[in-house]
Amino acid sequence: MESSSSSYLNLFVQETAFYNRIVLGTLLPDIAWNPLPHFFQTWLRNYIGGTLLYFLSASLWCLYIYQIKRSVYVPKDSIPSNKAMLTQIHFAVKGMPWYTLLPTVTEYVIENGFTKCYSTINDVGWIPYFVYSAIYLVLVEFGIYWMHRLLHDIKPLYKHLHAFHHMYNKQNTLSPFAGLAFHPVDGVLGATPHAMALFVVPMHFRTHIALFFVEAIWTTNIHDCIHGKIWPVMGAGYHSVHHTTYRHNYGHYTVWMDWMFGTLRHPIDDDESKKEF
C-alpha cells in the first residue's frame, strides 16, 4: 500500500520535473540548473516563468491601451508616467523571488501527499472535476477577499505591508505594472488562499498550477483602470474604486463577496449597484 502511494505521489514529481525541463531547458544551459535539487529547480522555473509572464502581459497590455487604443480607453492626462511605472516594476521585481516561493512550497507539499490534489482528471471523472474546481474557486475568492480586507482593517498590517501597494491610488498612477507591486510578504499573503484551499477540496494538480499563473495575469488586468462592465466580474473599474476609497471592493475575480459582506461600490453610480442586486 505504501509503495502504491509513493508511486502515485511520484506522478506529481514527474509532472513538475517535466515543467522544469520545458522552461529551464529552453532558457538556460543544463549546467546552470540540472545539478540543482528538484525543489530549487522548481523555484527557478517559477521565478523565471513568473517574471516573463509579468513583463510580457503588462507590457503588451500597456502598449494596447496607452498607445494603440489610447483615444478609446484612457484620457491622455490619465496615462501613468514612466516614473510611476518604473517604480511599480521595481517593487514587482524586488518581490518576485518571494512571490514565486509560495507556488514552489505548494508544489513540494503536493508532491509529498499533504494535500487533496489528484494527478489526472480520470482519477475523479469530469463532473467531479468541474464541481471541485468550482468549490476551489469559491474558497479562493472567499480567502482572498478576507485576506485583503484584513490587510486593510489590521492597522499594523496595512502600515507595514499593504500601504506599499496603495501608493498607487489615482488613474494616472495605476498601470498594469502595479499588479505585482507589493511588499513581498503582502504579495505572498494575497496568494495564500490558492494554497490553503488544496487542504480542503480535491483539486487537479495541473489546473491548480495554471490558476496560479492566471492569478498573475489577472492582477495585471485589474490595475489598468478600464471598466469592462461584465457582471459579476471584479474588473479594473471596481478595483480602481478600491484604490481610491480603501474601504470597498476587496474581491478578486468577482463582486460577489463584496456584495455578500456589504463592501461593494459600483465604479459609476452606487445606486446602480443596489439595483443590480
C-alpha positions as CSV (number, residue, x, y, z in Angstrom):
1,M,0.0,0.0,0.0
2,E,2.8,2.4,0.9
3,S,4.6,1.6,-2.4
4,S,1.3,2.3,-4.3
5,S,1.0,5.7,-2.5
6,S,4.6,6.5,-3.2
7,S,4.2,5.7,-6.9
8,Y,1.1,7.9,-7.1
9,L,2.9,10.9,-5.5
10,N,5.8,10.3,-7.9
11,L,3.4,11.3,-10.7
12,F,3.4,14.9,-9.2
13,V,7.2,14.9,-9.1
14,Q,7.4,13.7,-12.7
15,E,5.0,16.4,-13.8
16,T,6.8,19.3,-12.1
17,A,10.1,17.9,-13.4
18,F,8.6,18.0,-16.9
19,Y,7.7,21.7,-16.5
20,N,11.1,22.4,-15.1
21,R,12.7,20.8,-18.2
22,I,10.5,22.8,-20.6
23,V,11.3,26.2,-19.0
24,L,14.8,25.8,-17.7
25,G,16.0,23.5,-20.5
26,T,14.7,26.0,-23.1
27,L,16.2,29.2,-21.5
28,L,19.3,28.0,-19.6
29,P,22.3,25.7,-20.3
30,D,22.0,22.4,-18.5
31,I,24.9,23.1,-16.2
32,A,23.1,26.2,-14.8
33,W,20.1,24.2,-13.5
34,N,20.4,20.4,-13.9
35,P,22.7,19.9,-10.8
36,L,20.2,21.8,-8.6
37,P,17.9,19.8,-6.2
38,H,14.4,19.4,-7.5
39,F,13.0,22.0,-5.1
40,F,15.3,24.7,-6.3
41,Q,14.7,23.7,-10.0
42,T,11.0,24.2,-9.4
43,W,11.6,27.6,-7.7
44,L,13.9,28.7,-10.5
45,R,11.3,27.7,-13.1
46,N,8.5,29.6,-11.2
47,Y,10.7,32.6,-10.8
48,I,11.7,32.8,-14.5
49,G,8.2,31.9,-15.7
50,G,6.6,34.4,-13.3
51,T,9.0,37.2,-14.3
52,L,8.5,36.6,-18.0
53,L,4.7,36.4,-17.6
54,Y,4.7,39.7,-15.6
55,F,6.7,41.7,-18.1
56,L,5.0,40.2,-21.2
57,S,1.4,40.6,-20.1
58,A,1.9,44.1,-18.5
59,S,4.0,45.4,-21.5
60,L,1.6,44.1,-24.1
61,W,-1.4,45.5,-22.2
62,C,0.2,48.9,-21.7
63,L,1.1,49.0,-25.4
64,Y,-2.5,48.2,-26.3
65,I,-4.3,50.6,-24.0
66,Y,-1.8,53.5,-23.8
67,Q,-0.7,53.5,-27.5
68,I,-2.8,51.5,-29.9
69,K,-6.2,52.3,-28.2
70,R,-5.2,55.5,-26.3
71,S,-8.1,57.6,-27.6
72,V,-10.6,54.8,-26.8
73,Y,-9.8,53.8,-23.2
74,V,-7.7,56.3,-21.4
75,P,-7.6,60.2,-21.5
76,K,-4.1,61.4,-22.3
77,D,-3.7,63.1,-18.9
78,S,-4.6,59.8,-17.1
79,I,-1.8,57.8,-18.6
80,P,0.7,56.8,-15.9
81,S,4.1,58.5,-16.1
82,N,7.1,56.4,-17.0
83,K,8.4,57.1,-13.5
84,A,5.3,55.7,-11.9
85,M,5.6,52.5,-14.0
86,L,9.3,52.1,-13.3
87,T,8.6,52.3,-9.6
88,Q,6.0,49.7,-9.9
89,I,8.3,47.4,-11.9
90,H,11.0,48.0,-9.2
91,F,8.7,46.7,-6.4
92,A,7.5,43.8,-8.5
93,V,11.0,42.6,-9.5
94,K,12.1,43.0,-5.9
95,G,9.3,40.8,-4.6
96,M,9.3,38.2,-7.4
97,P,11.7,35.8,-5.7
98,W,9.4,35.7,-2.7
99,Y,6.1,35.6,-4.7
100,T,7.3,32.5,-6.6
101,L,8.4,30.8,-3.4
102,L,4.8,30.2,-2.5
103,P,3.9,28.0,-5.5
104,T,7.2,26.2,-5.1
105,V,6.4,25.3,-1.5
106,T,2.9,24.4,-2.5
107,E,4.2,22.0,-5.2
108,Y,6.5,20.5,-2.6
109,V,3.7,19.9,-0.2
110,I,1.6,18.4,-3.0
111,E,4.4,16.1,-4.1
112,N,4.7,14.8,-0.5
113,G,1.0,14.0,-0.2
114,F,-0.2,16.6,2.3
115,T,-3.0,18.0,0.2
116,K,-6.1,16.7,-1.5
117,C,-4.6,17.2,-5.0
118,Y,-5.1,14.5,-7.6
119,S,-2.9,13.9,-10.7
120,T,-5.3,13.2,-13.6
121,I,-8.9,14.0,-14.3
122,N,-9.5,10.3,-14.8
123,D,-8.9,9.8,-11.1
124,V,-12.2,11.5,-10.3
125,G,-14.1,12.0,-13.6
126,W,-15.2,15.1,-15.4
127,I,-18.2,16.0,-13.4
128,P,-16.4,15.9,-10.0
129,Y,-13.5,17.8,-11.7
130,F,-15.8,20.7,-12.5
131,V,-17.6,20.6,-9.2
132,Y,-14.3,20.5,-7.2
133,S,-12.8,23.3,-9.4
134,A,-15.9,25.5,-8.7
135,I,-15.7,24.9,-5.0
136,Y,-11.9,25.6,-5.1
137,L,-12.5,28.9,-6.9
138,V,-15.2,29.9,-4.4
139,L,-12.8,29.1,-1.5
140,V,-10.1,31.1,-3.2
141,E,-12.4,34.1,-3.7
142,F,-13.5,34.0,-0.1
143,G,-10.0,33.6,1.2
144,I,-8.6,36.4,-1.0
145,Y,-11.4,38.7,0.0
146,W,-10.8,38.3,3.7
147,M,-7.1,38.3,3.4
148,H,-7.3,41.6,1.5
149,R,-9.8,43.1,3.9
150,L,-7.7,42.1,7.0
151,L,-4.7,43.7,5.4
152,H,-6.7,47.0,5.5
153,D,-8.5,46.5,8.8
154,I,-5.5,45.5,10.9
155,K,-3.6,48.8,11.0
156,P,0.0,47.4,11.5
157,L,-0.5,45.1,8.6
158,Y,-1.7,47.9,6.4
159,K,1.0,50.3,7.6
160,H,3.9,48.0,7.2
161,L,2.7,45.8,4.3
162,H,-0.2,46.8,2.2
163,A,0.4,50.5,2.2
164,F,3.2,50.0,-0.3
165,H,0.7,48.9,-2.9
166,H,-1.7,51.8,-2.2
167,M,0.9,54.4,-3.1
168,Y,-0.8,54.0,-6.5
169,N,-4.3,55.4,-5.8
170,K,-5.2,57.5,-8.9
171,Q,-5.8,56.7,-12.5
172,N,-2.6,58.5,-13.6
173,T,-0.5,56.3,-11.3
174,L,-2.2,53.0,-11.7
175,S,-1.0,50.8,-14.5
176,P,-0.8,47.1,-15.4
177,F,2.7,47.0,-13.9
178,A,1.1,47.8,-10.5
179,G,-0.5,44.4,-10.4
180,L,2.5,42.8,-8.7
181,A,3.9,45.9,-7.0
182,F,3.6,44.7,-3.4
183,H,5.6,44.3,-0.3
184,P,7.0,40.8,-0.7
185,V,5.1,39.5,2.4
186,D,1.9,41.2,1.2
187,G,2.2,39.5,-2.2
188,V,2.7,36.1,-0.6
189,L,-0.3,36.5,1.8
190,G,-2.5,37.6,-1.0
191,A,-2.0,34.4,-2.9
192,T,-2.0,32.1,0.1
193,P,-5.7,31.1,-0.3
194,H,-4.7,29.3,-3.5
195,A,-2.5,27.0,-1.5
196,M,-4.8,26.7,1.6
197,A,-7.8,25.6,-0.4
198,L,-5.8,22.5,-1.5
199,F,-6.1,21.1,2.0
200,V,-9.9,21.4,1.9
201,V,-11.1,20.3,-1.6
202,P,-9.6,17.9,-4.1
203,M,-8.0,19.8,-6.9
204,H,-6.5,18.8,-10.2
205,F,-2.7,19.5,-10.0
206,R,-2.2,20.9,-13.5
207,T,-5.3,23.1,-13.1
208,H,-4.0,24.4,-9.8
209,I,-0.7,25.4,-11.4
210,A,-2.4,27.1,-14.3
211,L,-4.6,29.1,-12.0
212,F,-1.6,30.3,-10.1
213,F,-0.3,31.8,-13.3
214,V,-3.7,33.1,-14.3
215,E,-3.6,34.9,-10.9
216,A,-0.6,36.9,-12.1
217,I,-2.3,37.9,-15.4
218,W,-5.5,38.8,-13.6
219,T,-3.7,41.1,-11.1
220,T,-2.2,42.9,-14.1
221,N,-5.6,43.3,-15.8
222,I,-7.4,44.8,-12.8
223,H,-4.9,47.6,-12.5
224,D,-5.5,49.1,-16.0
225,C,-8.3,51.4,-14.8
226,I,-10.6,50.2,-17.7
227,H,-14.1,49.3,-16.5
228,G,-15.2,46.3,-18.6
229,K,-18.7,46.3,-17.2
230,I,-19.0,42.5,-17.3
231,W,-21.1,41.5,-14.3
232,P,-20.2,39.9,-11.9
233,V,-16.5,40.3,-12.8
234,M,-14.4,42.3,-10.5
235,G,-12.9,44.3,-13.3
236,A,-10.4,47.2,-13.2
237,G,-13.2,49.7,-12.7
238,Y,-14.2,48.2,-9.4
239,H,-10.6,47.8,-8.3
240,S,-9.8,51.4,-9.2
241,V,-12.6,52.3,-6.7
242,H,-10.8,50.2,-4.1
243,H,-7.6,52.2,-4.7
244,T,-9.4,55.5,-4.1
245,T,-11.7,54.7,-1.2
246,Y,-9.6,52.0,0.5
247,R,-12.8,50.5,2.1
248,H,-14.6,48.9,-0.9
249,N,-14.2,46.2,-3.5
250,Y,-11.8,43.8,-1.7
251,G,-12.8,40.9,-4.0
252,H,-10.6,39.4,-6.7
253,Y,-12.3,37.7,-9.6
254,T,-16.0,38.7,-8.8
255,V,-18.0,41.2,-6.9
256,W,-20.0,38.5,-5.0
257,M,-18.0,38.6,-1.8
258,D,-18.2,42.4,-1.6
259,W,-21.9,42.2,-2.2
260,M,-22.4,39.5,0.5
261,F,-20.3,41.3,3.1
262,G,-21.5,44.8,2.4
263,T,-18.4,46.4,0.8
264,L,-19.4,46.6,-2.8
265,R,-19.2,50.0,-4.5
266,H,-20.0,50.4,-8.2
267,P,-17.5,52.4,-10.2
268,I,-20.1,54.5,-11.9
269,D,-23.1,55.0,-9.5
270,D,-23.7,53.5,-6.1
271,D,-27.4,53.4,-6.8
272,E,-26.9,51.3,-9.9
273,S,-25.1,48.8,-7.8
274,K,-28.0,48.4,-5.5
275,K,-30.4,47.9,-8.4
276,E,-28.3,45.1,-9.8
277,F,-28.7,43.1,-6.7
